[in-house]
Amino acid sequence: MAGRIVLLGATGYTGRLVAQALADRGARPLLAGRDPARLAPLAERLGGLETTKVDVSDTAAVRGLVGRGDVLVTTVGPFVRLGEPAVRAAAEAGARYLDSTGEPPFIRRVFGEFGPMAQRSGAALFTAFGYDFVPGNLAGALALRAAGPDATRVEVGYFVTGRPGFSKGTARSVVGLLGTTGFALRGGRVRDEVAGSRLGSFDVAGNRRDGISVGGSEHFALPRIHSGLSDVDVFVGWAGAGSRAVQRMSGLTAAVMRLPVVAGGVRALAGAVVESRADPEPGRNDACRTAV
C-alpha cells in the first residue's frame, strides 16, 4: 500500500505552491507546521486536508510523523539552519524525502552524511528540488549519454530570461550562505572551492551569458551515472552583466566574510533588507533556462 505524504512548511510561499500542486493532482497530504491557526484555512481551501502541529526543529517530533514508505516533503528553510531534523527523520525511518533547498552546504550534507544512513534504512533522499538543481542533472545526464563513455567534464548553467523574483525564504537562504565555502568536482573528487571563483559562459536564447560558480547536486549525482566523469562545474547567472565583477571579487569577499564581526554585520544588514520585501506573485512567468 502506498504511504502517505507529509508536507512540512505548507504555509510558507513555496509550501503553499506545493500543497496546491499536490491537491490539484488528487493527493491528500498531511499538512504539518508550528501554527495550527495558519494551517487550518489552507487545509480547508484544499478540500479539508488533515493537519498536525509539529516543531520542525525537533527531530523526534518529525520522526513521529513518518514511517517506512511514507513521503516527507519539506520546504522549511534556511535548510542549513533548519533542514537537518527532516532529512534525518526520513533517513532513519526508511521514508522517501524531497526538499526545495538550493543551499550547497546542505546539499553536500545530504549526500555525504545522510546518504549512507539512507542506504542502510532503505530510504530515498531527493534533495534540491526547487529552482535548481534537477534540470541540470537531467540535462547533464542526457549530454553525457550523447557524448559517450569518454566524456570527462560537464558544465551546467542556470539563467533567468525574465526579471528574477525570489521569495523571502529564498532570500533568507542566500543571506545565510554569505561567507560559506563552495565546492566543485575536480579530478573525480568533490573539493572545497571559493563560491563564485569561476566564470562560465553559455549561449542562452542566442545570447552569450555569464554565470558564477556554485556548489550543486550535479557534483554528486552525475558521477554516479558516468564513472569516467572527473570535473563538474555549475554556474548561476543571477548577477547578469555583473557576473564578471562578482567573480573577480569572490576571493576578497570570502576572506572578509571570515572575520566574525564583518560577517555578522553584513548578514544583519542583508537580513533587514530581506524582511522589508514582499514575496513575488505566484505564477509569475519568469523563464528559467538550463544550459549544458
Order of alpha helices (4+ residues) and beta strands (2+ residues): beta-alpha-beta-alpha-beta-alpha-beta-alpha-alpha-beta-alpha-alpha-beta-alpha-beta-alpha-beta-beta-beta-beta-alpha-beta-alpha-alpha-beta
